[in-house]
């Protein structure tokens, strides 16, 4: 599903009829979507630090990081579905 407010990457064309291009974009967004696990790890690590400034910096950055991660996941889902359509 493409959400209207999702920004496309430079060169990304959701209307492509090329299976290799769709596969490339699916792989691209799969790598970015895996960023979510890394964000969770950073959050977990910093929760156990005694440095309040570090914890506060992570708390402030988290909403943006989570939003990006969710957007990457949506774009990955879109490209996987598009690849399936083109591979028929």
Protein Blocks (a to p, Z undefined) as FASTA:
>chain_A
ZZfklccdehiafkbcbfklmmmmmmmmmmmmmmmmmmmmmmmmmmmpcblklmmmmmmm
mmmmmmmmmmmmmmmmmmmmmmmmmmZZ
